[in-house]
């Protein structure tokens, strides 16, 4: 028999709110976290808007010790802040400023914290300049001036090892990366890990920096990013909207603590919801699937598998939190949901995009959106999907299912999906905890 | 966009314009970035080791390169003219134009504390020697001796604490472990009380390291001779094998030389004891005695 897995902690660093209460308030209010960035203009980016968590160095130093702060890249900092909030939310007494090196190792808990790109701030702001200066001032000096902090800040697993270090995790601690599906995949990996009995609980989620270096490659892809709303940043991210012209890049992090029901009940933990099924697959980059577009069959199979594994009828689903990025892929995604759920259109569940407010946080997207899904489920509300008052012509069939205002509503099941470059898919199904 | 980090701009200072105490202060401030034991770092003085979570600033050993780099970035020196030494591109530094400080490979081997880093700068001529300042600096030998004492004390404390929580057979095993550790701590405490005995112990270690180093040097000589003989032949396979052997011995020899340098310093200094060193030794002896008493052995 499969172990039941529940969510016992949440932590968020989002462009429209840092910390769960601020994030919840922003989601309910339909508040956009997208702003215009002078540096992007200076660098002549086509897209000069983006989502960056509203956070200053002083805020960070209220949570992370100064001595550690210098050794962390931006994505590591976001991951650590979200993880600390998540750990506290799950009942752990964490105060890193009072010292953490002597706290006991939790051998039954690990971390899967994904990252899509990562470390670009270190590469752009430290590695490049230091090497250039060294070569200019002392040709042949080699790599010595680089110091020893670079590798831990740019290595793929930087975000998970930061979380593991601060929380003293003794289970498997690693980083996955599957482009925009990263955060969702991390949750799936943690879910499997608990199912297989390798851990009693896992910190799972994703983190992504908001340095222009992370966004530059997407800007170079021309129509992938939104370049027509530089004067109206809050309107730039328009998932399912008629005026959607590309996604708005963003950064941030979200961490969830998922746990076996037995473990959660044994320690009397507060339970946010149950994760009843999770799955990831790929469309094989065939039949319409490419590096940048998903194979619709792969998407539908991924969603159907989650429904099959959970035994939940599509008609029981209260809300879809889609991947929906504000690109030409939105109508295709809507079509995949219609195909996978096989419901009469009048019974199609509510469908929303959290990206309409936070932009596309890449490796953090699935986790930030999962937190939004869980919070709506546990608190009984549906956040608006903003900037799509005029729905895309190809999504008209389900236009009535898109919430434009916040709705107070009891939700029973919320389904969340993510799709990433490389034709990879992920889907999660959360159930309200009674 | 990424949040803005508050940047600290470091203006490099001419080492000939500041005194030893100021240099030490700047070194401590510079290494803050790499230290994880905030309590120890914030109260660090000339004799606080950079390494070690118990008594040091908690800097990981991989960050020793950063400490040297931090020191290099903070100071200017007149020792900037490179004079080639040997054929491998190695050089020594002589007086020249005021420029960036460069600490050469191996020069920082004994710079385990801010005070010893200042001593290193004096030893290599980057700043004037200050005997009054050096009198307050605990030698590398005693930093190492006292550090060993702290490690022993910590191990005994942990073992005592563990034994208290156990029952039955496990408790008996833990108690036996406490007894062994307490005996070792007692012997070490006695060794610390006697500078001559300590020196003798350290000199024995040095003699062993020296013998190992000399054996390795002989091995290298033989390998070089064999290689010279082989190169006149046409046996390319044998030449390649001997070259590999030579490179391997040279690597081991380099590591052995670094170890020997530390060992020699410890042996030479262990018999002497300044007032600062006496105070450090007294402190760790007190700690050891107290933990031995608590162990009930």
Interface residues (C-beta under 8 A of the other chain):
Chain A: X37 X39 X40 X50 X52 X53 X55 X56 X57 X60 X65 X66 X67 X68 X70 X71 X74 X99 X101 X121 X137 X138 X144 X145 X147 X148 X149 X209 X210 X211 X212 X251
Chain B: X1 X2 X3 X4 X5 X6 X32 X33 X34 X35 X36 X37 X38 X39 X41 X53 X58 X62 X63 X65 X66 X69 X100
